[in-house]
Amino acid sequence: MNLLLIGATGFVGSALLTEALQRGHRVTALVRDPAKLQPREGLTVLQGDASDAATVARAAEGQHAVLNAFNPGWNAPDLYDAFLRGSRAIVAGARQAGVRLLVVGGAGSLYVAPGVQLVDTDGFAQQVPPNVVPGAKAARDLLTDLQADTSALDWTFLSPPPLLAPGERTGRYQRGSDQVPTVNGQPAGISVADLAVALLDEAEQPRARRARFTVWS
């Protein structure tokens, strides 16, 4: 597959890059600073601003899918606005190019009870750094945008479980839909390497078209 990857130098994006290349896919990474990526077989590095829909649309031409791991940085000024502005531009670019869009969002939009999302609970605000909360809310609102989308955009939104950390690639995971996954009554987790496995599996064999899913170990 030909894949456009946005966020290739980040925590999740770098794992997606490694997994995609290991599978033999051809990856175009759209980045602001090409010097942050070392040359690798199967990788094309394209300099550009993912917050510009036209740039994304041009980069997405000829691709089979866009993998979106965009994050302006947890310490970015006005993180909520920056996250949504960039994410909406990527959505618009993928829509314009007519290319499937797979988004790695956050755990905050997962439900802990009917009508109650994790990001709106007191426990969430107490357990995550304050600078993370605006980004989590923006990711939740991006999912709301996608769920309300009436165009022909072929999208998928992957919410990691509450505990996402470095770790080995096992290639094994469990799938869910909208609920916060738990193990023995505690929030579940997954390694970022296995999260990448799950997203690439979805890219290759779609099971959640115009839908959200979650995974955990």
Secondary structure, DSSP 8 states (H G I E B T S, - for coil): -EEEEESTTSHHHHHHHHHHHHTT-EEEEEES-GGGS---TTEEEEE--TT-HHHHHHHHTT-SEEEE-----TT-TTHHHHHHHHHHHHHHHHHHHT-EEEEE--GGGSEEETTEEGGGSHHHHHHS-GGGHHHHHHHHHHHHHHHH--SS--EEEEE--SEEE--------EEESSB--EETTEE-EEEHHHHHHHHHHHHHS-S-TTEEEEEE-
